[in-house]
Amino acid sequence: MLRILFLIGFVFNIGCAQSDYDKKRGVMVTNQLITRGITDPATLDAMRKIPRERFVPENVKQYAYQDNPLPIGHGQTISQPYIVAFMTQELKLNPNDKVLEIGTGSGYQAAVLAEIVKTVYTIEIVKELGISAKKTLKELGYDNVTVRIGDGYHGWKEHEPFDAIIVTAGIENIPQPLLDQLADGGRMIIPVGPSNRRNLVLVTKKNGKIKMKKVLPVRFVPFVRDKKGDQE
């Protein structure tokens, strides 16, 4: 009898904890996103659905829905919810789009993209993060995401062109390979500039011509390169 009561209590506590996360997710969408100009229905739906707590380390799960970035190990962070939503909305994604992400991190941004588009290719230079992200995405059923471990500077030529490209690390200049792999009519969002004054830059390509527009001042971890090239 005691064992049965223990199991009932254990299941009840798990259910309460999940319910708490669900409530926090709803509050996050309302207070951090909608009130600050995020209006794209697909982006909002994705962020209402995805359990952000699954993409952060155990010791910071309680902060998963706060309005700030969180450490995920190896000197990297998961962006604050607003920045994830803002970058996603700026890409004006369509259901049949093929998207390239540079900087998988914990996999959260890839999951948001996967809820909206047909295919996501994402590259992470930190092997441990890439492996962990791949595992989490698989557990949550995102079979339209392909994770690659390696240097994202050169993009993923085998799968070009991409309808959209999102870069989640700051860099002083936009890599030419990413511009080359952007489809005509495509969009790219990337943090550009010196570390103390970076801006999110929206890049568009039309008839082979590139246009760039600064859309938001930001802080991002720096873009990491691997001189030895892709690992796998």
Salt bridges, closest charged atoms under 4 A:
ASP20 OD2 - LYS24 NZ 3.53
ASP22 OD1 - ARG25 NH1 3.03
ASP45 OD1 - ARG48 NH1 3.12
GLU53 OE2 - ARG25 NH2 3.44
ASP67 OD2 - ARG36 NH1 2.92
ASP97 OD2 - ARG187 NH2 3.09
GLU115 OE2 - LYS49 NZ 3.26
GLU139 OE1 - ARG54 NH2 2.80
GLU139 OE2 - LYS135 NZ 2.61
ASP151 OD2 - ARG225 NE 2.76
GLU158 OE1 - ARG148 NH1 3.69
GLU160 OE2 - LYS157 NZ 2.81
ASP230 OD2 - ARG148 NH2 2.43
